[in-house]
Amino acid sequence: IHIANTGAYDAIDKESYEARISWARNYVHSEKVKAFVNNPFSWTSWHDADSPFCHLQACRHFYEMFIYKTKNYCDIFCYSDATCSGLQLISGVQRFTDGCLSTNVMHTSKPGDAYHVVADGTIDLLSDPKYMELAFLHREEQTKARNKKLPPDKQIELRGNTFEFDVTQLDRSCTKHALMIFLYSGSYRTIHGSIFDRLKTKKGIDVPLGDRSIITRAVLD
């Protein structure tokens, strides 16, 4: 399991324990692994692992114990990464089942992923006509309130029911930091900036200004 987790090839670390064990049993006997275990400086495919040095260490340790049998004990740390630790703590204290399942406090057949839950939930809301109807009304009210404080030449255009952003571009990488900030009482502005900074830096997407408040509110909801 540790070898699968540290490699994380093709998201194997998100699969069930049984699937990870099966994958690792085949993987450790491959010529690629044998090559880099014996000569990690010449065979550098281990660089592509999610945690390369931990992955190399785990594979070398497996060979020392079970192939070459130069060791008969385990002296490496086999860790389990925390999944959104803020939500883990809150869910555990409040005995919130959904939160515990999505952060791996409670055992599931596949690892939970709170960040994925938020991303998928956001896409569902932005794809819901009733939700978007209310979102457009809220945006219009906000724009009118702002325009009252602005001179005529600085007025913000009312966009009606226009929404240009492709919701399929949202994924866990865009909502991960936002959820972490939210759980530690981050401000709306900080969460707002986090979402669009990641869309810009990770995907090269510059979201239209008029769509941003709707997306941020959907993430928070």
Secondary structure in CASP SS format (residue, H / E / C, confidence):
PFRMAT SS
TARGET T0000
AUTHOR 0000-0000-0000
METHOD secondary structure of the structure
MODEL  1
I C 1.00
H H 1.00
I H 1.00
A H 1.00
N H 1.00
T H 1.00
G H 1.00
A C 1.00
Y H 1.00
D H 1.00
A H 1.00
I H 1.00
D H 1.00
K H 1.00
E C 1.00
S C 1.00
Y H 1.00
E H 1.00
A H 1.00
R H 1.00
I H 1.00
S H 1.00
W H 1.00
A H 1.00
R H 1.00
N H 1.00
Y H 1.00
V C 1.00
H C 1.00
S C 1.00
E H 1.00
K H 1.00
V H 1.00
K H 1.00
A H 1.00
F H 1.00
V H 1.00
N H 1.00
N C 1.00
P C 1.00
F C 1.00
S C 1.00
W C 1.00
T C 1.00
S H 1.00
W H 1.00
H H 1.00
D H 1.00
A C 1.00
D C 1.00
S C 1.00
P H 1.00
F H 1.00
C H 1.00
H H 1.00
L H 1.00
Q H 1.00
A H 1.00
C H 1.00
R H 1.00
H H 1.00
F H 1.00
Y H 1.00
E H 1.00
M H 1.00
F H 1.00
I H 1.00
Y C 1.00
K C 1.00
T C 1.00
K C 1.00
N C 1.00
Y C 1.00
C C 1.00
D C 1.00
I C 1.00
F C 1.00
C C 1.00
Y C 1.00
S C 1.00
D C 1.00
A C 1.00
T C 1.00
C C 1.00
S H 1.00
G H 1.00
L H 1.00
Q H 1.00
L H 1.00
I H 1.00
S H 1.00
G H 1.00
V H 1.00
Q H 1.00
R C 1.00
F C 1.00
T H 1.00
D H 1.00
G H 1.00
C H 1.00
L H 1.00
S H 1.00
T C 1.00
N C 1.00
V C 1.00
M C 1.00
H C 1.00
T C 1.00
S C 1.00
K C 1.00
P C 1.00
G C 1.00
D C 1.00
A H 1.00
Y H 1.00
H H 1.00
V H 1.00
V H 1.00
A H 1.00
D H 1.00
G H 1.00
T H 1.00
I H 1.00
D H 1.00
L H 1.00
L H 1.00
S C 1.00
D C 1.00
P H 1.00
K H 1.00
Y H 1.00
M H 1.00
E H 1.00
L H 1.00
A H 1.00
F H 1.00
L H 1.00
H H 1.00
R H 1.00
E H 1.00
E H 1.00
Q H 1.00
T H 1.00
K H 1.00
A H 1.00
R H 1.00
N H 1.00
K C 1.00
K C 1.00
L C 1.00
P C 1.00
P H 1.00
D H 1.00
K H 1.00
Q C 1.00
I C 1.00
E C 1.00
L C 1.00
R C 1.00
G C 1.00
N C 1.00
T C 1.00
F C 1.00
E C 1.00
F C 1.00
D C 1.00
V H 1.00
T H 1.00
Q H 1.00
L C 1.00
D C 1.00
R H 1.00
S H 1.00
C H 1.00
T H 1.00
K H 1.00
H H 1.00
A H 1.00
L H 1.00
M H 1.00
I H 1.00
F H 1.00
L H 1.00
Y C 1.00
S C 1.00
G C 1.00
S C 1.00
Y H 1.00
R H 1.00
T H 1.00
I H 1.00
H H 1.00
G H 1.00
S H 1.00
I H 1.00
F H 1.00
D H 1.00
R H 1.00
L H 1.00
K H 1.00
T H 1.00
K H 1.00
K H 1.00
G C 1.00
I C 1.00
D C 1.00
V C 1.00
P C 1.00
L H 1.00
G H 1.00
D H 1.00
R H 1.00
S H 1.00
I H 1.00
I H 1.00
T H 1.00
R H 1.00
A H 1.00
V H 1.00
L H 1.00
D C 1.00
END
